[in-house]
Amino acid sequence: MSGDVDGKIYVGKSVKPEYLTLKLANRHGLATGATGTGKTVTLQTLAEGFSRAGVPVFASDIKGDLSGVAMPGEGQEWILSRYEELGVEYTPDEFPVVFWDLFGEQGHPVRATVSEMGPLLLARLMNLNDIQEGVLNVVFRVADEQGLLLLDLKDLRAMLAFVAENASSLTTTYGNVSAATVGAIQRALLVLENQGADKFFGEPALKISDLMRVDRRSGYGTINLLAADKLMASPQLYASFLLWLLSELFEALPEVGDPDKPKLVFFFDEAHLLFNEAPKALLQKVEQVVRLIRSKGVGVYFVTQNPLDVPDSVLAQLGNRVQHALRAFTPRDQKAVKAAADTFRPNPNLNTAQVITELGKGEALISMLEGNGTPSMVERTLICPPSARVGPITAELRKVAIERSPLAGVYDTTEDRESAFEMLAKRAQEAADKAGQAGAAAKPGGKEVAEADSGGGGILDSVLGGIFGTPSKTRGRMSVGEQVTRQVARSVTTQVTNQITRAILRGVLGGMSRK
């Protein structure tokens, strides 16, 4: 698009051309506005500008509307009319796109290990209270001290069972660790698994470098789109994943200060989900990452309906602002309009609060950083439309794009190396074998008894037989899964029995009350 100039992205036209300066793009930004006012089109325009400048982009695609960026523009009548009004030549373009999906359905699978997610984000993900979060921290600490890798949910489940089984010895070192608390965490983990999070945790884990690719042919930065339509049904998973990704970027990237252009730009759509009911510790984490990640060359742009959705401590760090129309029908709406107006550098020629409610579709109030990093005066701006296709592509075109992706086959197959689950099972088996041999040596008959015990599965099999009603003499040696099942069963048998008893009583009493 001819509107771009060196070191700047053309955004639109007010009384003058409006640009986003690449050198100041890592100072973060905010795009807000009511539904249907053009936020998604603005987001696509910015993403295209960054890509043309060779800057990779990561954006969550809530409704699939951004997927059209992978296809050439179609020159619709309203687009051609807008370009003519702006005085800019329209040139159809397309951009290198990699599709991602936590569930592996509409893009390459995205995975992280349980250890990478960490106890703070995982506690947020499972909606744990302070006591449960404390026990989860103990689980991670014990796993670390004993060299037990936490890669997927079965590792975490096995580790929880191990901690419950050894609660008495751990309590003296780490504080109270109760079986009831462990059981509550296990139930929360089951809910998380039912939401599809088991597909997210595991290996191969996402490599940050794969989000920072530049197309060799065109020199355009890759636009990474996360399919988020299904993910929005699990808002805590969505918010926790994006915060984890920001944290990983912060940890992995070196300090670069203020580069001539960002190394990566991150668009966080539906940003209010990150802050809703977030504990203070998590909000502090968000503020810290946003404040410090700019020195790693990463720009973070929050996209949401209302500027009040973003805490003041974070809002103060967002230098580049795009404000689409807001409606002022309720007192909260009026407060949001005033808050939005107060965040802009005043323009004596504009009544900012009034204009916010008058903006048409595709118009916005814009204030971008300029010079030494000070915000420009707010201007009413006509936004430039994208040069790629506007709107979603078909499922067939998406499938073709995924198959032709440079990352095709890299993340498609799950890996399952030895970790906490297998290591704890191995320990349990070794302990059972030793106990069986010691018991056999103390009995009359010695070797014959040992062989009989070995053939029947030994003490460990007897325990499982008692739990599941299977005579130990009729079973062979247990599999790894059966060994860990035994650990989990021991820690939750009492809870399950009580639940079943209560369910039976409710059924009986309910039946009596209906007679």
C-alpha positions as CSV (number, residue, x, y, z in Angstrom):
1,M,0.0,0.0,0.0
2,S,1.5,3.4,-1.1
3,G,0.3,5.1,2.1
4,D,3.1,3.6,4.1
5,V,6.4,5.5,4.4
6,D,9.8,4.5,5.7
7,G,9.6,3.6,9.4
8,K,5.9,4.3,9.6
9,I,2.6,2.5,9.1
10,Y,-0.2,4.5,7.5
11,V,-3.3,4.3,9.7
12,G,-5.7,6.8,8.1
13,K,-6.4,10.4,7.5
14,S,-7.6,13.2,9.7
15,V,-6.7,16.8,8.8
16,K,-3.4,15.1,7.9
17,P,-2.1,11.6,7.3
18,E,-1.9,9.6,10.5
19,Y,1.0,7.2,11.1
20,L,2.1,4.7,13.7
21,T,5.9,5.1,14.1
22,L,7.6,1.7,14.1
23,K,10.4,2.9,16.4
24,L,7.8,3.6,19.0
25,A,5.5,0.7,18.4
26,N,7.0,-1.3,21.3
27,R,5.5,1.3,23.6
28,H,2.3,-0.7,23.4
29,G,-1.2,0.4,22.4
30,L,-5.0,0.1,22.9
31,A,-7.9,-0.2,20.5
32,T,-11.3,0.2,22.0
33,G,-14.9,0.7,20.8
34,A,-18.4,-0.7,20.9
35,T,-19.3,-3.8,18.9
36,G,-19.7,-3.2,15.2
37,T,-17.6,0.1,15.1
38,G,-14.7,-1.3,13.1
39,K,-12.2,-2.5,15.7
40,T,-11.4,-5.8,13.8
41,V,-10.8,-4.0,10.5
42,T,-8.5,-1.6,12.3
43,L,-6.7,-4.5,13.9
44,Q,-6.2,-6.1,10.4
45,T,-4.9,-2.8,9.0
46,L,-2.3,-2.5,11.7
47,A,-1.3,-6.2,11.4
48,E,-0.8,-5.8,7.7
49,G,1.3,-2.7,8.2
50,F,3.6,-4.5,10.7
51,S,3.9,-7.5,8.4
52,R,4.9,-5.3,5.4
53,A,7.6,-3.8,7.6
54,G,9.0,-7.3,8.3
55,V,7.5,-7.5,11.8
56,P,5.9,-10.8,12.8
57,V,2.5,-10.5,14.4
58,F,0.5,-12.7,16.8
59,A,-3.2,-12.1,17.1
60,S,-6.2,-14.0,18.6
61,D,-8.9,-14.4,16.0
62,I,-12.2,-14.5,18.0
63,K,-14.6,-15.0,15.1
64,G,-12.3,-16.0,12.2
65,D,-12.7,-12.6,10.6
66,L,-8.9,-12.0,10.5
67,S,-8.3,-15.1,8.4
68,G,-8.9,-13.2,5.2
69,V,-5.5,-11.6,5.6
70,A,-4.1,-14.8,4.0
71,M,-5.9,-14.0,0.7
72,P,-5.6,-11.1,-1.8
73,G,-8.0,-8.2,-1.4
74,E,-11.1,-8.2,-3.5
75,G,-11.6,-4.5,-4.0
76,Q,-15.1,-4.3,-2.7
77,E,-17.0,-1.1,-3.5
78,W,-16.8,0.4,0.0
79,I,-13.1,-0.3,0.1
80,L,-12.4,1.4,-3.2
81,S,-14.6,4.3,-2.2
82,R,-12.7,4.7,1.1
83,Y,-9.3,4.6,-0.6
84,E,-10.4,7.3,-3.0
85,E,-11.6,9.4,-0.1
86,L,-8.2,9.0,1.6
87,G,-6.4,9.8,-1.6
88,V,-4.4,6.6,-1.5
89,E,-3.9,4.1,-4.3
90,Y,-5.5,0.7,-3.6
91,T,-3.2,-2.3,-4.3
92,P,-4.6,-5.8,-3.4
93,D,-2.1,-7.8,-1.3
94,E,-1.9,-11.0,0.7
95,F,0.3,-11.9,3.7
96,P,2.1,-15.0,5.1
97,V,-0.2,-16.5,7.7
98,V,0.3,-19.4,10.1
99,F,-2.9,-20.7,11.8
100,W,-2.8,-22.0,15.4
101,D,-5.4,-23.7,17.6
102,L,-5.1,-24.9,21.2
103,F,-7.4,-27.8,20.2
104,G,-5.6,-28.6,17.0
105,E,-8.7,-28.3,14.8
106,Q,-8.3,-25.1,12.9
107,G,-4.6,-24.7,13.0
108,H,-1.3,-26.2,14.2
109,P,-1.6,-27.5,17.8
110,V,-0.3,-25.2,20.5
111,R,1.2,-26.9,23.6
112,A,3.0,-25.9,26.8
113,T,4.2,-28.1,29.6
114,V,2.7,-28.0,33.0
115,S,6.1,-26.8,34.4
116,E,6.2,-23.9,31.9
117,M,2.7,-22.8,32.9
118,G,3.7,-22.7,36.6
119,P,1.6,-22.8,39.7
120,L,0.4,-19.2,39.6
121,L,-1.2,-19.4,36.2
122,L,-2.4,-23.0,36.7
123,A,-4.1,-22.0,40.0
124,R,-5.9,-19.1,38.1
125,L,-6.8,-21.6,35.3
126,M,-8.4,-24.0,37.8
127,N,-9.9,-21.2,39.9
128,L,-8.2,-22.4,43.1
129,N,-8.5,-20.6,46.4
130,D,-5.4,-19.5,48.4
131,I,-5.1,-22.7,50.4
132,Q,-5.4,-24.9,47.3
133,E,-2.9,-22.7,45.4
134,G,-0.5,-23.1,48.3
135,V,-0.7,-26.9,48.1
136,L,-0.2,-26.7,44.3
137,N,3.0,-24.8,45.0
138,V,4.1,-27.6,47.3
139,V,3.4,-30.1,44.5
140,F,5.6,-28.1,42.1
141,R,8.4,-27.7,44.7
142,V,8.5,-31.4,45.5
143,A,8.5,-32.3,41.9
144,D,11.4,-30.0,41.3
145,E,13.4,-31.2,44.3
146,Q,12.9,-34.9,43.2
147,G,13.7,-34.4,39.6
148,L,10.2,-35.3,38.4
149,L,9.2,-33.6,35.2
150,L,5.7,-32.1,35.0
151,L,4.9,-32.2,31.3
152,D,1.2,-33.1,30.9
153,L,-1.9,-33.5,33.0
154,K,-1.3,-37.1,33.8
155,D,2.1,-36.1,35.3
156,L,0.3,-33.5,37.5
157,R,-2.4,-36.0,38.5
158,A,0.3,-38.6,39.5
159,M,2.2,-36.0,41.4
160,L,-0.9,-34.9,43.3
161,A,-1.5,-38.5,44.3
162,F,2.1,-38.8,45.5
163,V,1.8,-35.7,47.6
164,A,-1.4,-36.9,49.2
165,E,0.1,-40.3,49.9
166,N,3.1,-38.6,51.7
167,A,1.2,-35.7,53.2
168,S,2.2,-36.4,56.8
169,S,6.0,-36.3,56.0
170,L,5.6,-33.2,53.7
171,T,3.5,-31.3,56.3
172,T,6.5,-30.9,58.6
173,T,8.5,-29.2,55.8
174,Y,6.0,-27.3,53.8
175,G,3.1,-26.7,56.1
176,N,-0.3,-28.4,56.2
177,V,-1.0,-30.6,53.2
178,S,-4.4,-32.3,53.6
179,A,-5.9,-35.1,51.4
180,A,-9.1,-33.0,51.2
181,T,-7.3,-30.1,49.6
182,V,-5.5,-32.4,47.2
183,G,-8.8,-34.0,46.3
184,A,-10.3,-30.5,45.6
185,I,-7.4,-29.8,43.2
186,Q,-7.9,-33.2,41.5
187,R,-11.6,-32.3,40.9
188,A,-10.6,-28.9,39.5
189,L,-8.1,-30.7,37.3
190,L,-10.8,-32.9,36.0
191,V,-13.0,-29.9,35.1
192,L,-10.0,-28.4,33.3
193,E,-9.5,-31.6,31.4
194,N,-13.1,-31.8,30.4
195,Q,-12.8,-28.3,28.8
196,G,-10.1,-29.7,26.5
197,A,-7.0,-28.4,28.4
198,D,-5.4,-31.9,28.2
199,K,-4.7,-31.1,24.5
200,F,-2.8,-27.9,25.5
201,F,-0.5,-29.5,28.0
202,G,2.3,-31.7,26.7
203,E,5.0,-31.8,24.1
204,P,6.3,-30.7,21.6
205,A,5.9,-27.4,23.3
206,L,5.6,-24.2,21.3
207,K,9.0,-22.6,20.3
208,I,8.8,-18.9,20.6
209,S,11.1,-18.6,17.5
210,D,8.3,-20.2,15.4
211,L,6.2,-17.1,16.1
212,M,8.9,-14.8,14.8
213,R,9.3,-15.9,11.3
214,V,9.8,-13.7,8.3
215,D,8.8,-14.9,4.8
216,R,12.0,-15.3,2.7
217,R,10.2,-14.5,-0.6
218,S,8.3,-11.4,0.3
219,G,10.2,-10.2,3.4
220,Y,6.9,-9.8,5.1
221,G,6.6,-10.8,8.8
222,T,4.4,-13.8,9.4
223,I,1.0,-13.1,10.9
224,N,0.2,-15.8,13.4
225,L,-3.6,-16.2,14.0
226,L,-4.9,-18.2,17.0
227,A,-8.3,-19.7,16.4
228,A,-10.2,-18.5,19.4
229,D,-13.9,-19.1,18.6
230,K,-14.0,-22.4,20.6
231,L,-11.5,-21.1,23.1
232,M,-13.8,-18.3,24.1
233,A,-16.0,-21.0,25.8
234,S,-13.2,-21.4,28.3
235,P,-12.2,-17.8,29.0
236,Q,-9.8,-18.6,31.8
237,L,-7.9,-21.0,29.6
238,Y,-7.8,-18.2,26.9
239,A,-6.5,-15.5,29.2
240,S,-4.1,-17.8,31.0
241,F,-2.6,-19.0,27.7
242,L,-2.0,-15.5,26.4
243,L,-0.5,-14.4,29.6
244,W,1.8,-17.5,29.6
245,L,2.8,-16.6,26.0
246,L,3.7,-13.1,27.1
247,S,5.7,-14.5,30.0
248,E,7.5,-16.9,27.8
249,L,8.4,-14.1,25.4
250,F,9.8,-12.1,28.3
251,E,11.9,-15.0,29.5
252,A,13.2,-16.1,26.1
253,L,14.0,-12.8,24.4
254,P,17.2,-10.7,25.0
255,E,17.2,-7.1,26.0
256,V,17.3,-4.8,22.9
257,G,16.2,-1.5,24.3
258,D,14.3,0.5,21.7
259,P,14.9,-1.1,18.3
260,D,14.1,0.6,14.9
261,K,11.1,-1.7,14.7
262,P,9.6,-4.3,17.1
263,K,10.7,-7.9,17.0
264,L,7.1,-9.1,17.5
265,V,3.8,-7.4,18.0
266,F,1.1,-9.1,20.1
267,F,-2.6,-8.2,19.7
268,F,-4.7,-9.3,22.7
269,D,-8.4,-9.3,21.7
270,E,-11.2,-9.4,24.3
271,A,-8.6,-8.1,26.8
272,H,-11.1,-7.8,29.6
273,L,-10.9,-11.6,30.0
274,L,-7.4,-11.2,31.3
275,F,-8.4,-8.9,34.1
276,N,-11.8,-10.3,35.2
277,E,-11.8,-11.5,38.7
278,A,-8.0,-11.8,38.5
279,P,-6.2,-12.0,41.9
280,K,-3.9,-9.2,42.9
281,A,-0.8,-11.4,42.3
282,L,-1.9,-12.1,38.8
283,L,-2.6,-8.4,38.1
284,Q,0.9,-7.5,39.3
285,K,2.3,-10.2,37.0
286,V,0.5,-8.7,34.0
287,E,1.6,-5.1,34.9
288,Q,5.2,-6.3,35.3
289,V,5.3,-8.2,32.0
290,V,3.7,-5.3,30.1
291,R,6.1,-2.8,31.6
292,L,9.3,-4.8,31.0
293,I,8.6,-6.6,27.8
294,R,9.0,-3.4,25.7
295,S,12.8,-3.6,26.3
296,K,12.7,-7.0,24.6
297,G,11.3,-5.4,21.5
298,V,7.8,-6.7,21.9
299,G,4.7,-4.5,21.4
300,V,1.5,-5.4,23.2
301,Y,-1.8,-4.1,21.9
302,F,-5.0,-4.6,23.9
303,V,-8.3,-4.8,22.0
304,T,-11.5,-4.4,24.0
305,Q,-14.8,-2.7,24.0
306,N,-14.4,-0.4,27.0
307,P,-11.2,1.3,28.2
308,L,-12.4,0.7,31.8
309,D,-11.8,-3.0,31.2
310,V,-8.0,-2.3,31.5
311,P,-6.6,-1.5,35.0
312,D,-5.2,2.0,35.3
313,S,-1.7,0.6,36.1
314,V,-1.7,-1.1,32.7
315,L,-3.6,1.6,30.8
316,A,-0.9,4.1,31.7
317,Q,1.7,2.1,29.7
318,L,-0.3,2.0,26.5
319,G,1.0,4.9,24.4
320,N,-0.6,4.4,21.0
321,R,-4.4,4.8,21.1
322,V,-7.2,4.1,18.7
323,Q,-10.7,4.9,20.0
324,H,-13.7,3.8,18.0
325,A,-17.3,4.9,18.9
326,L,-18.7,4.3,22.3
327,R,-22.4,4.5,23.2
328,A,-23.5,6.5,26.3
329,F,-26.8,5.1,27.2
330,T,-26.1,4.1,30.8
331,P,-24.2,5.8,33.6
332,R,-21.4,3.2,33.2
333,D,-21.3,4.0,29.5
334,Q,-21.0,7.7,30.2
335,K,-18.2,7.0,32.7
336,A,-16.4,5.0,30.0
337,V,-16.8,7.9,27.5
338,K,-15.3,10.4,30.0
339,A,-12.5,8.0,30.9
340,A,-11.6,7.4,27.3
341,A,-11.7,11.1,26.5
342,D,-9.4,11.9,29.5
343,T,-6.7,9.5,28.3
344,F,-6.1,11.6,25.2
345,R,-3.9,14.6,24.8
346,P,-6.5,17.4,24.3
347,N,-7.1,19.0,20.9
348,P,-8.6,22.5,21.2
349,N,-10.5,22.0,18.0
350,L,-12.3,18.8,19.3
351,N,-14.7,18.1,22.1
352,T,-13.3,14.6,22.6
353,A,-16.1,13.2,24.8
354,Q,-18.7,14.4,22.4
355,V,-16.9,13.1,19.3
356,I,-16.5,9.6,20.8
357,T,-20.3,9.2,20.7
358,E,-20.6,10.6,17.2
359,L,-18.0,8.5,15.3
360,G,-19.2,6.5,12.3
361,K,-18.2,3.0,11.4
362,G,-14.6,3.0,10.2
363,E,-13.8,6.3,12.0
364,A,-11.8,6.6,15.2
365,L,-10.0,9.1,17.5
366,I,-6.3,8.5,17.2
367,S,-3.3,9.6,19.2
368,M,0.0,8.0,18.4
369,L,3.4,8.5,20.0
370,E,5.7,10.8,18.1
371,G,9.1,12.5,18.4
372,N,10.7,11.6,21.8
373,G,7.7,9.4,22.8
374,T,5.0,12.0,23.6
375,P,1.5,11.4,22.4
376,S,0.2,13.5,19.5
377,M,-3.0,15.6,19.9
378,V,-6.1,13.5,19.4
379,E,-7.6,13.6,15.9
380,R,-10.8,12.4,14.3
381,T,-9.5,9.9,11.7
382,L,-10.9,8.0,8.8
383,I,-9.3,4.5,9.1
384,C,-7.6,3.0,6.0
385,P,-9.1,-0.4,5.0
386,P,-6.9,-3.5,4.7
387,S,-5.4,-4.4,1.4
388,A,-6.0,-8.2,1.9
389,R,-9.4,-9.8,2.0
390,V,-11.8,-8.5,4.7
391,G,-13.7,-11.3,6.4
392,P,-13.2,-15.0,7.1
393,I,-12.0,-17.6,4.5
394,T,-13.6,-20.9,4.0
395,A,-12.7,-24.1,5.9
396,E,-11.3,-25.5,2.7
397,L,-8.9,-22.6,2.1
398,R,-7.8,-22.7,5.7
399,K,-7.0,-26.4,5.4
400,V,-4.9,-25.8,2.3
401,A,-3.0,-23.0,4.1
402,I,-2.3,-25.3,7.1
403,E,-1.0,-28.0,4.8
404,R,1.3,-25.6,3.0
405,S,2.5,-24.0,6.2
406,P,6.3,-24.1,6.9
407,L,5.4,-25.6,10.2
408,A,3.3,-28.4,8.8
409,G,4.1,-31.7,10.7
410,V,6.2,-30.0,13.4
411,Y,3.6,-29.9,16.1
412,D,1.0,-32.3,14.8
413,T,2.2,-35.5,16.6
414,T,2.2,-35.6,20.4
415,E,5.4,-36.7,22.2
416,D,5.3,-38.6,25.5
417,R,8.8,-38.9,27.1
418,E,9.5,-40.2,30.5
419,S,8.3,-37.8,33.2
420,A,6.7,-37.8,36.6
421,F,3.9,-40.3,35.7
422,E,6.3,-42.9,34.5
423,M,9.0,-42.2,37.1
424,L,6.5,-42.5,40.0
425,A,5.1,-45.7,38.5
426,K,8.6,-47.1,38.3
427,R,9.3,-46.3,41.9
428,A,6.1,-47.9,43.0
429,Q,6.9,-51.1,41.1
430,E,10.4,-51.3,42.5
431,A,9.1,-50.8,46.0
432,A,6.5,-53.5,45.5
433,D,9.1,-55.9,44.1
434,K,11.4,-55.4,47.1
435,A,8.5,-55.8,49.6
436,G,7.4,-59.0,47.9
437,Q,10.9,-60.5,48.0
438,A,11.3,-59.5,51.6
439,G,8.0,-61.0,52.6
440,A,8.7,-64.2,50.7
441,A,12.1,-64.7,52.3
442,A,10.5,-64.6,55.7
443,K,8.0,-67.3,54.9
444,P,8.5,-71.1,55.0
445,G,9.2,-72.4,51.5
446,G,11.3,-69.3,50.5
447,K,11.8,-69.4,46.7
448,E,8.5,-71.1,45.8
449,V,6.5,-68.6,47.7
450,A,8.5,-65.7,46.1
451,E,7.8,-67.1,42.7
452,A,4.1,-67.4,43.5
453,D,3.9,-63.9,44.8
454,S,5.8,-62.6,41.7
455,G,3.4,-64.4,39.4
456,G,0.4,-62.9,41.2
457,G,1.7,-59.3,41.2
458,G,2.9,-59.1,44.8
459,I,1.7,-56.7,47.5
460,L,0.9,-53.9,45.0
461,D,-1.5,-56.2,43.1
462,S,-3.1,-57.2,46.4
463,V,-3.8,-53.5,47.2
464,L,-5.3,-53.0,43.7
465,G,-7.3,-56.2,44.2
466,G,-8.7,-54.9,47.4
467,I,-9.7,-51.6,45.8
468,F,-11.2,-52.9,42.6
469,G,-12.4,-56.4,43.9
470,T,-10.0,-58.4,41.7
471,P,-8.4,-61.4,43.3
472,S,-4.6,-60.9,43.2
473,K,-3.9,-64.6,42.2
474,T,-5.8,-64.2,38.9
475,R,-3.9,-61.1,37.7
476,G,-0.6,-60.7,35.9
477,R,2.0,-58.0,36.4
478,M,0.5,-54.5,36.3
479,S,1.0,-52.0,33.6
480,V,2.3,-48.5,34.3
481,G,-1.2,-47.1,34.1
482,E,-2.4,-49.6,36.7
483,Q,0.4,-48.7,39.0
484,V,-0.4,-44.9,39.0
485,T,-4.1,-45.8,39.3
486,R,-3.3,-47.5,42.5
487,Q,-1.7,-44.3,43.8
488,V,-4.6,-42.1,42.8
489,A,-7.1,-44.6,44.2
490,R,-5.5,-44.7,47.6
491,S,-5.6,-41.0,48.0
492,V,-9.2,-40.5,46.9
493,T,-11.0,-43.8,47.9
494,T,-12.4,-42.3,51.1
495,Q,-13.7,-39.2,49.2
496,V,-15.3,-41.3,46.5
497,T,-16.9,-43.7,49.0
498,N,-18.4,-40.7,50.9
499,Q,-19.7,-39.2,47.7
500,I,-21.3,-42.5,46.6
501,T,-22.9,-42.9,50.1
502,R,-24.4,-39.4,49.9
503,A,-25.7,-40.0,46.4
504,I,-27.4,-43.3,47.5
505,L,-29.0,-41.5,50.5
506,R,-30.2,-38.7,48.3
507,G,-31.7,-41.2,46.0
508,V,-33.4,-43.2,48.8
509,L,-34.7,-40.1,50.6
510,G,-35.8,-38.5,47.3
511,G,-37.7,-41.7,46.5
512,M,-39.4,-41.7,49.8
513,S,-40.4,-38.1,49.4
514,R,-42.1,-38.8,46.1
515,K,-44.3,-41.6,47.5
